[in-house]
Amino acid sequence: MVTFRPSAADAADAHELLAEYFASRVVGFAEQSVVYTTKFPDPAVFEPPAGVFVIAEDDDGPVGCGGIRAVPDGPRGVRYEVKHLYLRPRTRGRGWGRLLLDDLIARARELGARELVLDTHHSLEAAAALYARTGFAEIAPYNDNPNASRWYALALD
C-alpha cells in the first residue's frame, strides 16, 4: 500500500529522493551522450499556494516523490507544473506512478489550477506512456528547460 503526504522539498527524506532522481537522470542521459543539468528546487516554489511537494511512502518508508508548482498562466488560465516525479526502482510496475500523478492532479485542482503541464525527455518512454494514459497531450514548449525534449498539458476543466 502506498500513501502520500505533503513535505518540504528540502526535508531530509525529500532531499534523499531528489538526489536519487537526479543521479538516475545523469546516468540515463550519459548513456545517450547527453548531459543532464542537475538543479535542486527552491523549496519555496512547493509551499502552498505556490505549489506542493509530496512524498510517497509504503510500509518501509519513503519510496518516491513529486511536486507541482505554479507557473505563468496558460491559455486555460491558472497553470501548475508537475516536477520531479520519481519512484524508487523496487516499487515500479505497481501502478504507484499513476497514483502519485493522480494525487498531484487532485492537489493542483484544489489550488485552482485549470491546466497542468510538464516537460520530460523523449528517452523516458515509461513516463511518456504514463502521461498519455492519464490524459496529457503533447504541446509546444512552454519553457527552456535544457533537459526537456517533450512538453505536455492536461486540461483540468
C-alpha beads as a LAMMPS data file, in Angstrom:
LAMMPS data file: protein, C-alpha beads

157 atoms
156 bonds

1 atom types
1 bond types

-500.0 500.0 xlo xhi
-500.0 500.0 ylo yhi
-500.0 500.0 zlo zhi

Masses

1 110.0

Atoms # bond

1 1 1 0.000 0.000 0.000
2 1 1 1.279 3.464 -0.844
3 1 1 0.285 6.731 0.809
4 1 1 1.135 10.335 0.007
5 1 1 1.944 13.199 2.325
6 1 1 2.996 16.798 1.765
7 1 1 6.597 17.592 2.665
8 1 1 9.037 20.438 2.487
9 1 1 11.127 19.936 -0.651
10 1 1 14.277 20.369 1.427
11 1 1 13.323 17.874 4.169
12 1 1 15.903 15.116 4.623
13 1 1 13.786 12.372 3.003
14 1 1 12.754 14.649 0.122
15 1 1 16.389 15.630 -0.486
16 1 1 17.438 11.962 -0.495
17 1 1 14.744 11.066 -3.034
18 1 1 15.572 14.058 -5.226
19 1 1 19.272 13.140 -5.129
20 1 1 18.388 9.606 -6.311
21 1 1 16.144 11.031 -9.029
22 1 1 18.842 13.384 -10.309
23 1 1 21.513 10.655 -10.170
24 1 1 19.307 8.362 -12.261
25 1 1 18.807 11.120 -14.838
26 1 1 22.548 11.823 -15.031
27 1 1 23.264 8.131 -15.726
28 1 1 20.375 7.712 -18.153
29 1 1 21.293 10.803 -20.119
30 1 1 25.012 9.872 -20.191
31 1 1 24.082 6.562 -21.837
32 1 1 22.752 8.706 -24.702
33 1 1 25.764 11.048 -24.701
34 1 1 23.572 13.832 -23.333
35 1 1 24.463 15.976 -20.325
36 1 1 21.777 16.286 -17.652
37 1 1 21.745 19.538 -15.697
38 1 1 21.006 18.922 -12.019
39 1 1 19.315 21.688 -10.078
40 1 1 17.717 21.119 -6.692
41 1 1 14.482 23.110 -6.466
42 1 1 13.893 26.193 -4.390
43 1 1 11.718 24.794 -1.570
44 1 1 9.550 27.921 -1.599
45 1 1 8.051 27.044 -5.003
46 1 1 6.499 23.950 -3.412
47 1 1 4.827 25.745 -0.497
48 1 1 1.068 26.351 -0.829
49 1 1 -0.386 28.206 -2.604
50 1 1 2.674 28.337 -4.903
51 1 1 2.772 24.546 -5.008
52 1 1 3.160 21.382 -3.008
53 1 1 5.775 18.643 -2.734
54 1 1 4.631 15.109 -1.935
55 1 1 6.417 12.069 -0.529
56 1 1 5.139 8.594 -1.441
57 1 1 5.519 6.052 1.361
58 1 1 4.966 2.340 1.794
59 1 1 5.392 0.216 4.929
60 1 1 9.183 0.575 4.657
61 1 1 9.182 4.379 4.459
62 1 1 9.694 6.917 1.652
63 1 1 9.696 5.412 -1.836
64 1 1 9.052 8.334 -4.160
65 1 1 8.232 11.973 -4.628
66 1 1 6.805 14.584 -6.911
67 1 1 5.588 18.121 -6.823
68 1 1 3.552 20.779 -8.513
69 1 1 4.425 24.439 -8.733
70 1 1 2.707 27.491 -10.142
71 1 1 3.977 28.721 -13.499
72 1 1 2.718 31.624 -15.620
73 1 1 -0.903 31.263 -16.666
74 1 1 -1.602 29.491 -19.934
75 1 1 -4.437 29.591 -22.466
76 1 1 -6.819 27.934 -19.984
77 1 1 -5.883 30.191 -17.079
78 1 1 -4.130 29.179 -13.843
79 1 1 -1.368 26.712 -14.646
80 1 1 0.734 24.432 -12.451
81 1 1 3.660 22.270 -13.488
82 1 1 4.492 18.705 -12.427
83 1 1 8.111 18.352 -11.312
84 1 1 10.426 15.580 -10.120
85 1 1 8.042 12.617 -10.393
86 1 1 10.143 9.713 -9.082
87 1 1 9.657 6.246 -7.635
88 1 1 12.434 4.024 -6.368
89 1 1 13.081 1.174 -8.833
90 1 1 11.901 -1.554 -6.416
91 1 1 8.387 -0.054 -6.418
92 1 1 7.909 0.326 -10.157
93 1 1 5.308 -1.686 -12.018
94 1 1 2.768 -1.487 -9.179
95 1 1 0.750 1.412 -10.580
96 1 1 2.089 3.787 -7.951
97 1 1 3.334 6.277 -10.541
98 1 1 -0.252 6.729 -11.698
99 1 1 -1.451 7.062 -8.101
100 1 1 1.225 9.681 -7.401
101 1 1 0.332 11.605 -10.549
102 1 1 -3.390 11.382 -9.695
103 1 1 -2.606 12.760 -6.225
104 1 1 -0.726 15.701 -7.753
105 1 1 -3.578 16.350 -10.196
106 1 1 -6.070 16.460 -7.312
107 1 1 -3.826 18.860 -5.391
108 1 1 -3.497 21.102 -8.460
109 1 1 -7.287 21.252 -8.729
110 1 1 -7.524 22.161 -5.026
111 1 1 -5.097 25.036 -5.677
112 1 1 -7.321 26.310 -8.501
113 1 1 -5.345 25.080 -11.494
114 1 1 -7.158 24.977 -14.815
115 1 1 -4.238 23.272 -16.536
116 1 1 -1.344 21.065 -15.519
117 1 1 1.802 20.991 -17.643
118 1 1 5.077 19.121 -17.536
119 1 1 8.243 18.649 -19.513
120 1 1 10.238 15.465 -19.994
121 1 1 12.882 13.880 -22.175
122 1 1 11.962 11.665 -25.114
123 1 1 14.102 8.826 -23.720
124 1 1 11.777 8.442 -20.708
125 1 1 9.340 6.188 -22.530
126 1 1 7.595 4.791 -19.439
127 1 1 6.942 8.331 -18.233
128 1 1 5.541 9.345 -21.624
129 1 1 3.217 6.322 -21.565
130 1 1 2.027 7.249 -18.063
131 1 1 1.313 10.821 -19.139
132 1 1 -0.620 9.648 -22.211
133 1 1 -2.696 7.165 -20.154
134 1 1 -3.502 9.976 -17.722
135 1 1 -4.789 12.253 -20.498
136 1 1 -1.825 14.551 -21.049
137 1 1 -1.335 15.683 -24.660
138 1 1 1.850 16.946 -26.302
139 1 1 2.072 20.724 -26.619
140 1 1 4.559 23.281 -27.886
141 1 1 7.413 24.080 -25.471
142 1 1 6.354 26.399 -22.662
143 1 1 9.828 26.721 -21.116
144 1 1 13.505 26.451 -21.985
145 1 1 14.425 23.513 -19.738
146 1 1 17.710 22.152 -21.158
147 1 1 16.770 18.625 -20.012
148 1 1 13.435 18.560 -21.853
149 1 1 12.588 17.460 -25.370
150 1 1 8.818 16.974 -24.929
151 1 1 6.128 19.089 -23.279
152 1 1 2.648 18.005 -22.183
153 1 1 -0.565 19.556 -20.846
154 1 1 -3.709 18.292 -19.142
155 1 1 -6.862 20.426 -19.020
156 1 1 -8.423 20.388 -15.547
157 1 1 -11.836 21.770 -16.552

Bonds

1 1 1 2
2 1 2 3
3 1 3 4
4 1 4 5
5 1 5 6
6 1 6 7
7 1 7 8
8 1 8 9
9 1 9 10
10 1 10 11
11 1 11 12
12 1 12 13
13 1 13 14
14 1 14 15
15 1 15 16
16 1 16 17
17 1 17 18
18 1 18 19
19 1 19 20
20 1 20 21
21 1 21 22
22 1 22 23
23 1 23 24
24 1 24 25
25 1 25 26
26 1 26 27
27 1 27 28
28 1 28 29
29 1 29 30
30 1 30 31
31 1 31 32
32 1 32 33
33 1 33 34
34 1 34 35
35 1 35 36
36 1 36 37
37 1 37 38
38 1 38 39
39 1 39 40
40 1 40 41
41 1 41 42
42 1 42 43
43 1 43 44
44 1 44 45
45 1 45 46
46 1 46 47
47 1 47 48
48 1 48 49
49 1 49 50
50 1 50 51
51 1 51 52
52 1 52 53
53 1 53 54
54 1 54 55
55 1 55 56
56 1 56 57
57 1 57 58
58 1 58 59
59 1 59 60
60 1 60 61
61 1 61 62
62 1 62 63
63 1 63 64
64 1 64 65
65 1 65 66
66 1 66 67
67 1 67 68
68 1 68 69
69 1 69 70
70 1 70 71
71 1 71 72
72 1 72 73
73 1 73 74
74 1 74 75
75 1 75 76
76 1 76 77
77 1 77 78
78 1 78 79
79 1 79 80
80 1 80 81
81 1 81 82
82 1 82 83
83 1 83 84
84 1 84 85
85 1 85 86
86 1 86 87
87 1 87 88
88 1 88 89
89 1 89 90
90 1 90 91
91 1 91 92
92 1 92 93
93 1 93 94
94 1 94 95
95 1 95 96
96 1 96 97
97 1 97 98
98 1 98 99
99 1 99 100
100 1 100 101
101 1 101 102
102 1 102 103
103 1 103 104
104 1 104 105
105 1 105 106
106 1 106 107
107 1 107 108
108 1 108 109
109 1 109 110
110 1 110 111
111 1 111 112
112 1 112 113
113 1 113 114
114 1 114 115
115 1 115 116
116 1 116 117
117 1 117 118
118 1 118 119
119 1 119 120
120 1 120 121
121 1 121 122
122 1 122 123
123 1 123 124
124 1 124 125
125 1 125 126
126 1 126 127
127 1 127 128
128 1 128 129
129 1 129 130
130 1 130 131
131 1 131 132
132 1 132 133
133 1 133 134
134 1 134 135
135 1 135 136
136 1 136 137
137 1 137 138
138 1 138 139
139 1 139 140
140 1 140 141
141 1 141 142
142 1 142 143
143 1 143 144
144 1 144 145
145 1 145 146
146 1 146 147
147 1 147 148
148 1 148 149
149 1 149 150
150 1 150 151
151 1 151 152
152 1 152 153
153 1 153 154
154 1 154 155
155 1 155 156
156 1 156 157
